[in-house]
Amino acid sequence: MKCLAACALLLVPAVLPAQDSARVENGVRVGITYAPGSRPSIAVLAPARRAVALDSVRAIVERDLGFSDRFEIVQGLGPADSLAARGPLAPQYVVTVAEEGTGARVSVTETRTGQAAWSGALLLAGADATTLRRRAHQASDAVVRAITGQAGIAGTSLLFVRGGRLWRVDADGYGPRELPSAGSPALSPAFSPDGRRVAYTAFVRSGQPIVIQDLQSLVREIVPTTDEGLNITPAFSPDGRTLAFAHGTEAGTDIYLYDVGRRCCVERLTVARSGDNLSPTWSPDGARIAFISSRAQTPQLYVMASDGTGQEVLARYDFGATGQSSAPAWSPAGQLVAFHRDVAGEPQLFVVDVGSGALRQLTGAGRNEDPAWAPDGRHLAFVSSRSGTRELWVLDLETGRLRQLTRLGGARLPDWSPRPSTED
């Protein structure tokens, strides 16, 4: 159990202030109606009995709730503080972390009624730092769901590339670690829908295949292609049964499908007669695929049915104002596609409304590229140079809050995991 308090406080990303729709702060432009103070207030009380494990759980839960961007966090309250004496200044919800047997009990109570919204036990005996953090994240996500009805993202993580290697980091920025891969460099990691596998491009002696790798056992499968060439930008379908990817030769680059379940049957969806087609991203219902195509010279964002029919422009090139588009990512709710597009020679984040075609620019300072949606559909991870080197940042589209996720240098190509499907 040693090191738990220290581990709970390592790599805490800074959270920048909220902003309204009339301003541009920290290089983020977000059309929002959020006003500070409009979210529910919540306090995570210090444990009545101070212990390393309990203090660690409390610190992790408080930070998780802050990073959810759904609450106003009231800090500095202990078990002896009188909430009644605070009157209207009392937080609307209180989270307590209490010792229970060989573990802890995390509970959330509505202050006004005194009714418990949720309570859960955490087994701490024998838990190492990684296990304790995972269980604390599970408690945080349960608190978010109990109050808002929406699942949290504290238990998720992100894959990314650094130095040609695959890396993984928790959603709160804790514990960046390198993952074994089939080759170096490795590019474009993509989680499977169950979070148990990753697909990526591996540069090996025999070529540049797409590799599907189990994250626990490290068992690997090579996606077969019909000829030699570069295979890039893999993306699992929402049901995990199909993998879309781009296969490029001297004749051009096109999007193909691979039957993951049958481990066979590569099918071509596009024909690169005068340009490249790449970077597929699936709609949440699996019916459509957005992708980048240079068939009209400047790469633009297109969309098609998942069988390759009905190919059309989704976000048109804005001649004279913006440049090429890249790296589309379809939102979990299905309404938006995020991507980056050159503005004055620098990539900036945009979202396009799939139904109306309306475009919204999100960023304007530094280089901002490679967006990846969190499973809650309100947070975007992306790569930015605003700190002086390429790092992962997280933007909340509803409040405009921005936080730096990594401090490693050279981070690229993030993908956000789904929520964990099982609990220990």
N, C-alpha and C positions, 0 to 999 in steps of 0.2 A: 504493500500500500504506500511505500515511500514514493516521493516525487509527485504525488497527486496534486497538491496545491500549486506547485510550480508548473506542472503540465497544464493546469487549468488556466494559467495566466499567460502562457506563451503565445506569441504571434497573434495578438489581438489587433485586428485591423481598425484603423481610424474610421469613424463615421462622420461624414461632413453634414453641415446643417441642411435643413429642408429649404425648399425654395418655392416660389409661386410661379404661375404661368406667365407673369409679366416680366420676369427677369431671366438672365442667363448667369448662373453661378457655377464656378468650377467646370466650365465648359459643357454643361448639360442644359439642354432645352427640352422641357417637358410640359405639354399642355395639360395642366392639372387644375383641380379645384380644391386641393387639400389646403387646409389652414391649420397651423400648429394649435394643439389643444382640442382638436375635433375627434381624436382617437381615444379609445378607452384608456384610462390610466391604470397602472398596475405596479405593485411593489413586491419584490421578492425579499422577505424578511430574513435577517441573519438568524442562524440556528440558535436555539436557547442554550444548547450545549455545544461549545466550540470544539470541533474536531476536524482534522485535515480532510477526511472524505466528505463530511457534510458541507464544509466550506467550499470544497471544490464543486460539488453538485450545485450549490446555491449560485456560485459564480458562473458556471456554465449555463444554467437555466436563465439567469438574468440577461446574460449576453445573447443567448438564443432569442429571447423574447424581443430584445432590442433590435436584433438583425432581421426579425420578421417584418419590421416596419409597420406593425399593426397596433402598436401600443405606445402610450407615453410612459416612459419608465420613471418611477419615483424611487430615488436611491437614498440610502442611508438610514432606513428604518430597521429597528430591531424588535424583538419579541416584546420588550417592555414598553414600546411606544403606544400611547393611547390614540387609536384611530378616531374614537368618538370625539376627543378634544380637538381634532383637526377640522371637524365639521365638513363644510363643502370642499375643503382642501384635501380631504382624505382620498387616497386612491380608490377607484371603483372596484378593483380586485386586489386580493392579497394572496401571494403564494408563500407557503411555509414548507420548510425542509426540516423534518424532525427525525430523530433517531428512533428506530423501531427494530428491536431484536438485533440481528447482525447486519441490518441494512438501514434504509431510510424510507420515509413516507413523504411523498410530495403531494401537496393538496393546494387547490385554488378555491377561494371563497369570495363570493360577492359581498362587499363590505356593507351595503345598505340593508340586505336581508339576512346576512349571516349564513346563507345557504351555501353548501359545498357544491361547486360546479364539477369538480373532478378530484379524485384521489387515487394514488397508485403507489405500490410498494416497489422499492428498488433493492435488489440483492447486491450488497457491497462486499460481503465476506469473500476474501480471496480474489477480488476483482483487481486486475492490473489497470494502469492508467487508460489504456485503449478501451477496455470493457466498461469502465466507469463512465467515460465520456459518452460511449454509445448509449448506455442506459439513461444518462442525464438528457441526452438529445431526444430520446424517446419520450421522456417525461415532458420536455419542452413542447414537443409537437402535440402531445395529448392536451396540454394546457391551451395551446392555440386553437385546437379543434373544439374544446369545450366552450370557449368564449365566443369564437367567431363562426363556428360551423365549418371552417375551412382547415384542411390539413396543413401542417407546417412543413418546413424544409430543413430543419436543424439536423436531421439524420442523413442528409444527402451528402454527396461529394462531387468533385469535378475531376475529370481527366484533362490533361493538357500535354503539350510537347515543350521540352526544354533541352537544348543542346543535342537535338536529334534523338532524345530518349522520351519514353512515356513517363509521365508523373501523375500522381493523384494527390488531392488535397481536400480536407473537409470543408463544408460549406461556410464555416466560421473562420477559415484560414489556418486552422491548426494542422500540424503534422504533414507538410508536403514530403512525399517520398517517391523515389523512383521505382517503376515497375519493370519487371523482366519483359523483354520483347524478343521477337524472332530475329530482328535485324536492326541495324543502325545505318542511316537514320530511320526512325519510325515517324509516320505522319498521320494526321487526321483521325485521331481515336474517336470512336462512337460507341456509346453504351448500348447494349441490348435492352429491350423494354423491361426485362426482369432484373436488370442490373448485375447479372451474373457473368456476362461475357462482354468482350470489347472487340470491335473490328477496327483494323488499322492497316495502313500501307507499310510494308516492311521491305527495306532495301537489302537484299541478300544476293549471293553469288549467281543464283539462277534467274534473277530478275527483280521485279517490283510487284509482288503479288499482294492481294488483300488477305490478311490473316484474321481468322476468328479465334479468339483465345479465351479460355475459361479463366476468370480472375482468381479462383481459388486453386485449382489443380494445375493451371498453366498448360493444360492440354490444348493443342493448336490444330486448326484445320485451314488448309489453303483453298481459297476460292479459285476454281479452274477458269481459265479464259481460253478463247479459241486460238489466239496467236500471241506472240511476244509483244510487249509494250508496257506502258506505265498504267497502273491501276490505283486510283485515288478516290478520295471523298466518299467512303462507304456510309450508308445510313440504313438502319433496320426499319422495317415496316412496323406499325404499331402493334401488330400481333406477334412480331418476332419471327415470322415464318419466311420472310423474304428480305433479301439485302439488295439495295440499289447501290450502284457505284459507277464511276466513270472509267472507261478503258480507252487509253490513247495510243495511237500509232502515228507514223509520219503522215498518214492520210487524214488524221483528225481525231477528235475525242468524242465519244458518245456514251450515253447512259445505258446501262445494262441491269437486268435483274437476275438474281441467283436464288434458287430454292434452297433455303437453309435446312428445312426439315428433311428433304429428300437428298440433300448434298449433291445436287446435280442441276442440270437444266438452266444454262445461261441464256437469257433472252435479251435481245437488243430492242431498245425503245426509241432511239433517235438515230438520225442519219446525218452525219456531219459533212454535207456537201460543200459548204463554204465557210465553215467555222467550227468551233468547239462547243460541246455540251457537257456540263459537269456540275458538281455540287448539288446532288439531289437532296431534297428534304420532304418528308411525307406529311400530308395533312393528318390530323388526329384520327380521322375515320378510315384512313388508308385508301381513300378513293382517288386522291390527286397527289401529284408530285410537283413541287416548285423546283426550279433549277436555273442555272446561268447558261446563256447561249450567246455566242458571238456571231451568229448567222447574219446579223445586221451590222457587222464590223465591230462596233463598240459593244462589249459584253453587257447584256441586259437581263433582267429577271423575267423568266417565263413560268408558265404553269401548264400542266397537261394531266389528262386522266392517267391512272396508274397502269393502264395498258398501252400508253404512248399516244393515244388519240387526242385530238382537240388541243394541240399545242398553240398557245397564244401568249402575248406579252402581258405580264402582270404589273410591272412598273416600268414605264417607258423612259428611255434616255432623254434627259433634259438638255438639249443641245445648247452649248455656250455657258451653261450654269453648273452642270455636274458631269462627271466622267463615268467610268465603267463601274458596274455593280458586281459584288462578289459575296460569297459565303452566306446564302440564305438559311434561315432557321424558322420553321413553322411553329407558331405558339401552341401550347397545349390545349387552349380553348378553341383554336382554329380560326379566330378572327383576323389575326395579324401574321405577317411574315416579316421578320427582322433581317436586315442585311447591311452591308456597308457599301458606300458609294463615294467616289472621289469628289471632293469639293475643294476647289482652289489647290489642287494637287495633293491633298491629304485625305485619307479615308475617314469617313464619319458615319455614325450609325443612323439608320433610318428604319421606320416600320411602315408597311403598306397595309391598308385595310383590304382584305381579300374581296369583300362584297362591293365596296364603293370605289376602290382604287385610290382612295385618299392617302397621300404621303405625309409623314411627319418626321422631321429631322430631330434626332435626340441629342447629338453631341456637336461641339464646335471648337474644342481646344485640344491640340495635340493630334496624334494619330490614334484613331479608335476603330477597331476592326474585329472580325470574327465573333459575332454575337452567338450566345447559347442561352436558351431559356431554362429557367428553373422550373420544376414541375408544378409550382404554384401559379405559373403564368403571369406573374407580376414582376419578377426579378430577371434581369439579363446580366449574364457574365460576358465580359468582352476583354479584348487586349487593348491597352492604352499605353502611350509613351508619356503621359502627362507628368509622371514622376521623374522623368529623365531616362528611364529604361523601360522596355516592354514588360508590363506586369498584368496580372488579371485584376479586374475591377468588377464590382457588382453595382448595378443601377436598379433602383426601385421605380418602376414607371408610374406608380400611383402617387408617390410623394416627392419624387425627384432626389431622394437621398442617394448618396454615392459613397462607397467604401472600397478601399484597396484590399484585395484578397491575398496577393502574394508579394513577397519582397525578396525575390530570388534573382531577377534579371533574366531576360530572354524567354519569357513565357509566351506560348503561342497556341492557337487552335484548341480552345476549350470545348468540352462537352459536359453537360450537367447530368448527373445520374437521375434515374427515377427514384421515388421514395422507396425505402426498404420494404420488401414484401413480407418479411418475417421478423419476429422479435425473439430474443433469446430468453 
